[in-house]
């Protein structure tokens, strides 16, 4: 028998330790998912490519419209 289990505060401390451990483990899993989610990375890359091409197209339209006869 351990004296720590008879202490009134030991249950609170054990509960706190378990909750903290579970929170840390959940945070680690979420972080690992964010860092290695291939689909998310590919979709961001595709969105960036589309945005860059739309920006280039807009710039070309502005440049071509800049020389309108008045």
N, CA, C and O atoms as a GROMACS GRO file, in nm:
protein
  280
    1UNK      N    1   0.084  -0.117   0.000
    1UNK     CA    2   0.000   0.000   0.000
    1UNK      C    3   0.089   0.124   0.000
    1UNK      O    4   0.188   0.130   0.073
    2UNK      N    5   0.054   0.220  -0.080
    2UNK     CA    6   0.131   0.343  -0.093
    2UNK      C    7   0.064   0.454  -0.013
    2UNK      O    8  -0.059   0.466  -0.016
    3UNK      N    9   0.142   0.533   0.057
    3UNK     CA   10   0.086   0.642   0.138
    3UNK      C   11   0.029   0.753   0.050
    3UNK      O   12  -0.059   0.827   0.094
    4UNK      N   13   0.078   0.766  -0.071
    4UNK     CA   14   0.031   0.872  -0.160
    4UNK      C   15  -0.115   0.853  -0.198
    4UNK      O   16  -0.186   0.951  -0.223
    5UNK      N   17  -0.160   0.729  -0.203
    5UNK     CA   18  -0.300   0.706  -0.240
    5UNK      C   19  -0.394   0.743  -0.126
    5UNK      O   20  -0.514   0.762  -0.149
    6UNK      N   21  -0.344   0.753  -0.004
    6UNK     CA   22  -0.428   0.791   0.108
    6UNK      C   23  -0.436   0.943   0.126
    6UNK      O   24  -0.520   0.992   0.201
    7UNK      N   25  -0.350   1.015   0.061
    7UNK     CA   26  -0.350   1.160   0.072
    7UNK      C   27  -0.471   1.218  -0.001
    7UNK      O   28  -0.500   1.178  -0.114
    8UNK      N   29  -0.542   1.314   0.062
    8UNK     CA   30  -0.661   1.370  -0.003
    8UNK      C   31  -0.631   1.444  -0.132
    8UNK      O   32  -0.714   1.446  -0.223
    9UNK      N   33  -0.514   1.506  -0.143
    9UNK     CA   34  -0.480   1.582  -0.262
    9UNK      C   35  -0.426   1.498  -0.375
    9UNK      O   36  -0.408   1.548  -0.486
   10UNK      N   37  -0.398   1.372  -0.350
   10UNK     CA   38  -0.336   1.289  -0.454
   10UNK      C   39  -0.430   1.264  -0.571
   10UNK      O   40  -0.384   1.255  -0.685
   11UNK      N   41  -0.557   1.253  -0.546
   11UNK     CA   42  -0.653   1.232  -0.654
   11UNK      C   43  -0.660   1.354  -0.745
   11UNK      O   44  -0.669   1.340  -0.867
   12UNK      N   45  -0.656   1.473  -0.686
   12UNK     CA   46  -0.660   1.595  -0.765
   12UNK      C   47  -0.534   1.607  -0.850
   12UNK      O   48  -0.539   1.642  -0.968
   13UNK      N   49  -0.421   1.576  -0.788
   13UNK     CA   50  -0.294   1.587  -0.860
   13UNK      C   51  -0.286   1.483  -0.971
   13UNK      O   52  -0.237   1.514  -1.080
   14UNK      N   53  -0.334   1.363  -0.946
   14UNK     CA   54  -0.332   1.259  -1.049
   14UNK      C   55  -0.425   1.296  -1.164
   14UNK      O   56  -0.391   1.276  -1.280
   15UNK      N   57  -0.542   1.350  -1.131
   15UNK     CA   58  -0.635   1.392  -1.235
   15UNK      C   59  -0.576   1.504  -1.321
   15UNK      O   60  -0.590   1.503  -1.443
   16UNK      N   61  -0.511   1.599  -1.256
   16UNK     CA   62  -0.446   1.708  -1.328
   16UNK      C   63  -0.336   1.655  -1.420
   16UNK      O   64  -0.324   1.699  -1.534
   17UNK      N   65  -0.257   1.560  -1.369
   17UNK     CA   66  -0.148   1.503  -1.450
   17UNK      C   67  -0.202   1.428  -1.570
   17UNK      O   68  -0.148   1.438  -1.680
   18UNK      N   69  -0.309   1.353  -1.551
   18UNK     CA   70  -0.368   1.277  -1.661
   18UNK      C   71  -0.426   1.372  -1.765
   18UNK      O   72  -0.406   1.353  -1.885
   19UNK      N   73  -0.500   1.474  -1.720
   19UNK     CA   74  -0.558   1.570  -1.815
   19UNK      C   75  -0.449   1.644  -1.892
   19UNK      O   76  -0.461   1.664  -2.013
   20UNK      N   77  -0.343   1.684  -1.822
   20UNK     CA   78  -0.233   1.753  -1.889
   20UNK      C   79  -0.167   1.663  -1.991
   20UNK      O   80  -0.135   1.706  -2.102
   21UNK      N   81  -0.144   1.538  -1.955
   21UNK     CA   82  -0.083   1.442  -2.048
   21UNK      C   83  -0.169   1.419  -2.171
   21UNK      O   84  -0.118   1.412  -2.283
   22UNK      N   85  -0.299   1.408  -2.149
   22UNK     CA   86  -0.390   1.388  -2.263
   22UNK      C   87  -0.395   1.511  -2.351
   22UNK      O   88  -0.400   1.500  -2.474
   23UNK      N   89  -0.396   1.630  -2.289
   23UNK     CA   90  -0.394   1.754  -2.368
   23UNK      C   91  -0.267   1.764  -2.452
   23UNK      O   92  -0.272   1.802  -2.569
   24UNK      N   93  -0.154   1.731  -2.392
   24UNK     CA   94  -0.027   1.736  -2.466
   24UNK      C   95  -0.025   1.635  -2.580
   24UNK      O   96   0.023   1.665  -2.689
   25UNK      N   97  -0.077   1.516  -2.554
   25UNK     CA   98  -0.081   1.415  -2.659
   25UNK      C   99  -0.173   1.460  -2.774
   25UNK      O  100  -0.140   1.441  -2.891
   26UNK      N  101  -0.287   1.518  -2.740
   26UNK     CA  102  -0.378   1.568  -2.844
   26UNK      C  103  -0.314   1.680  -2.924
   26UNK      O  104  -0.328   1.684  -3.046
   27UNK      N  105  -0.245   1.770  -2.855
   27UNK     CA  106  -0.176   1.878  -2.925
   27UNK      C  107  -0.071   1.822  -3.021
   27UNK      O  108  -0.060   1.868  -3.134
   28UNK      N  109   0.004   1.724  -2.975
   28UNK     CA  110   0.106   1.662  -3.060
   28UNK      C  111   0.046   1.596  -3.183
   28UNK      O  112   0.101   1.606  -3.293
   29UNK      N  113  -0.065   1.529  -3.165
   29UNK     CA  114  -0.132   1.464  -3.279
   29UNK      C  115  -0.184   1.568  -3.378
   29UNK      O  116  -0.172   1.551  -3.500
   30UNK      N  117  -0.244   1.676  -3.326
   30UNK     CA  118  -0.294   1.781  -3.416
   30UNK      C  119  -0.178   1.846  -3.492
   30UNK      O  120  -0.190   1.875  -3.611
   31UNK      N  121  -0.068   1.869  -3.424
   31UNK     CA  122   0.048   1.931  -3.488
   31UNK      C  123   0.106   1.840  -3.595
   31UNK      O  124   0.141   1.885  -3.704
   32UNK      N  125   0.115   1.711  -3.564
   32UNK     CA  126   0.168   1.615  -3.662
   32UNK      C  127   0.077   1.607  -3.783
   32UNK      O  128   0.124   1.595  -3.896
   33UNK      N  129  -0.054   1.614  -3.761
   33UNK     CA  130  -0.149   1.609  -3.872
   33UNK      C  131  -0.134   1.731  -3.960
   33UNK      O  132  -0.135   1.720  -4.082
   34UNK      N  133  -0.119   1.848  -3.898
   34UNK     CA  134  -0.104   1.971  -3.977
   34UNK      C  135   0.025   1.968  -4.058
   34UNK      O  136   0.027   2.014  -4.172
   35UNK      N  137   0.130   1.916  -4.001
   35UNK     CA  138   0.259   1.920  -4.068
   35UNK      C  139   0.271   1.817  -4.180
   35UNK      O  140   0.349   1.837  -4.273
   36UNK      N  141   0.196   1.709  -4.173
   36UNK     CA  142   0.214   1.601  -4.270
   36UNK      C  143   0.090   1.575  -4.356
   36UNK      O  144   0.086   1.476  -4.428
   37UNK      N  145  -0.008   1.661  -4.348
   37UNK     CA  146  -0.130   1.639  -4.425
   37UNK      C  147  -0.102   1.672  -4.571
   37UNK      O  148  -0.108   1.788  -4.611
   38UNK      N  149  -0.074   1.570  -4.649
   38UNK     CA  150  -0.034   1.589  -4.789
   38UNK      C  151  -0.144   1.656  -4.871
   38UNK      O  152  -0.115   1.742  -4.954
   39UNK      N  153  -0.268   1.617  -4.849
   39UNK     CA  154  -0.378   1.676  -4.926
   39UNK      C  155  -0.390   1.826  -4.900
   39UNK      O  156  -0.411   1.904  -4.992
   40UNK      N  157  -0.376   1.864  -4.774
   40UNK     CA  158  -0.386   2.006  -4.740
   40UNK      C  159  -0.271   2.085  -4.803
   40UNK      O  160  -0.292   2.195  -4.855
   41UNK      N  161  -0.152   2.029  -4.800
   41UNK     CA  162  -0.037   2.096  -4.859
   41UNK      C  163  -0.055   2.111  -5.010
   41UNK      O  164  -0.027   2.216  -5.066
   42UNK      N  165  -0.102   2.005  -5.075
   42UNK     CA  166  -0.124   2.011  -5.219
   42UNK      C  167  -0.233   2.110  -5.256
   42UNK      O  168  -0.221   2.181  -5.356
   43UNK      N  169  -0.340   2.116  -5.177
   43UNK     CA  170  -0.447   2.211  -5.209
   43UNK      C  171  -0.400   2.355  -5.190
   43UNK      O  172  -0.438   2.443  -5.267
   44UNK      N  173  -0.318   2.380  -5.089
   44UNK     CA  174  -0.264   2.514  -5.070
   44UNK      C  175  -0.171   2.552  -5.186
   44UNK      O  176  -0.172   2.665  -5.232
   45UNK      N  177  -0.092   2.455  -5.231
   45UNK     CA  178  -0.002   2.480  -5.343
   45UNK      C  179  -0.082   2.510  -5.470
   45UNK      O  180  -0.047   2.601  -5.546
   46UNK      N  181  -0.188   2.434  -5.492
   46UNK     CA  182  -0.273   2.458  -5.609
   46UNK      C  183  -0.342   2.594  -5.600
   46UNK      O  184  -0.351   2.665  -5.700
   47UNK      N  185  -0.391   2.629  -5.482
   47UNK     CA  186  -0.456   2.760  -5.465
   47UNK      C  187  -0.358   2.874  -5.489
   47UNK      O  188  -0.394   2.975  -5.549
   48UNK      N  189  -0.237   2.857  -5.444
   48UNK     CA  190  -0.135   2.961  -5.467
   48UNK      C  191  -0.105   2.975  -5.616
   48UNK      O  192  -0.090   3.086  -5.667
   49UNK      N  193  -0.096   2.862  -5.687
   49UNK     CA  194  -0.071   2.865  -5.831
   49UNK      C  195  -0.183   2.935  -5.905
   49UNK      O  196  -0.158   3.016  -5.994
   50UNK      N  197  -0.307   2.904  -5.868
   50UNK     CA  198  -0.423   2.969  -5.932
   50UNK      C  199  -0.422   3.118  -5.903
   50UNK      O  200  -0.448   3.199  -5.992
   51UNK      N  201  -0.392   3.156  -5.780
   51UNK     CA  202  -0.388   3.298  -5.744
   51UNK      C  203  -0.278   3.372  -5.821
   51UNK      O  204  -0.299   3.484  -5.866
   52UNK      N  205  -0.163   3.309  -5.835
   52UNK     CA  206  -0.053   3.372  -5.910
   52UNK      C  207  -0.089   3.391  -6.057
   52UNK      O  208  -0.057   3.494  -6.116
   53UNK      N  209  -0.155   3.291  -6.116
   53UNK     CA  210  -0.192   3.305  -6.257
   53UNK      C  211  -0.302   3.410  -6.274
   53UNK      O  212  -0.301   3.484  -6.372
   54UNK      N  213  -0.396   3.419  -6.179
   54UNK     CA  214  -0.500   3.522  -6.186
   54UNK      C  215  -0.438   3.660  -6.171
   54UNK      O  216  -0.480   3.754  -6.238
   55UNK      N  217  -0.340   3.673  -6.085
   55UNK     CA  218  -0.272   3.801  -6.067
   55UNK      C  219  -0.196   3.841  -6.193
   55UNK      O  220  -0.198   3.958  -6.233
   56UNK      N  221  -0.130   3.746  -6.255
   56UNK     CA  222  -0.058   3.775  -6.379
   56UNK      C  223  -0.156   3.816  -6.490
   56UNK      O  224  -0.127   3.907  -6.567
   57UNK      N  225  -0.270   3.750  -6.497
   57UNK     CA  226  -0.371   3.784  -6.597
   57UNK      C  227  -0.427   3.925  -6.572
   57UNK      O  228  -0.446   4.002  -6.666
   58UNK      N  229  -0.453   3.957  -6.447
   58UNK     CA  230  -0.502   4.090  -6.413
   58UNK      C  231  -0.399   4.197  -6.449
   58UNK      O  232  -0.434   4.302  -6.504
   59UNK      N  233  -0.273   4.171  -6.417
   59UNK     CA  234  -0.168   4.267  -6.451
   59UNK      C  235  -0.157   4.288  -6.602
   59UNK      O  236  -0.136   4.400  -6.648
   60UNK      N  237  -0.172   4.180  -6.678
   60UNK     CA  238  -0.167   4.192  -6.824
   60UNK      C  239  -0.283   4.276  -6.876
   60UNK      O  240  -0.266   4.357  -6.967
   61UNK      N  241  -0.402   4.257  -6.819
   61UNK     CA  242  -0.517   4.337  -6.859
   61UNK      C  243  -0.497   4.485  -6.824
   61UNK      O  244  -0.534   4.572  -6.903
   62UNK      N  245  -0.441   4.512  -6.708
   62UNK     CA  246  -0.415   4.651  -6.670
   62UNK      C  247  -0.312   4.714  -6.761
   62UNK      O  248  -0.328   4.829  -6.802
   63UNK      N  249  -0.207   4.641  -6.793
   63UNK     CA  250  -0.105   4.694  -6.882
   63UNK      C  251  -0.162   4.721  -7.021
   63UNK      O  252  -0.132   4.824  -7.083
   64UNK      N  253  -0.244   4.631  -7.070
   64UNK     CA  254  -0.299   4.651  -7.206
   64UNK      C  255  -0.402   4.763  -7.207
   64UNK      O  256  -0.420   4.829  -7.310
   65UNK      N  257  -0.470   4.786  -7.097
   65UNK     CA  258  -0.570   4.892  -7.092
   65UNK      C  259  -0.508   5.028  -7.062
   65UNK      O  260  -0.575   5.130  -7.073
   66UNK      N  261  -0.382   5.030  -7.025
   66UNK     CA  262  -0.316   5.156  -6.989
   66UNK      C  263  -0.288   5.246  -7.105
   66UNK      O  264  -0.258   5.364  -7.085
   67UNK      N  265  -0.296   5.197  -7.228
   67UNK     CA  266  -0.264   5.277  -7.345
   67UNK      C  267  -0.387   5.301  -7.432
   67UNK      O  268  -0.380   5.289  -7.554
   68UNK      N  269  -0.496   5.336  -7.370
   68UNK     CA  270  -0.620   5.362  -7.445
   68UNK      C  271  -0.613   5.502  -7.506
   68UNK      O  272  -0.568   5.596  -7.440
   69UNK      N  273  -0.658   5.517  -7.628
   69UNK     CA  274  -0.661   5.653  -7.688
   69UNK      C  275  -0.770   5.736  -7.622
   69UNK      O  276  -0.881   5.688  -7.598
   70UNK      N  277  -0.739   5.860  -7.592
   70UNK     CA  278  -0.836   5.948  -7.527
   70UNK      C  279  -0.902   6.041  -7.623
   70UNK      O  280  -0.987   6.121  -7.583
   0.00000   0.00000   0.00000
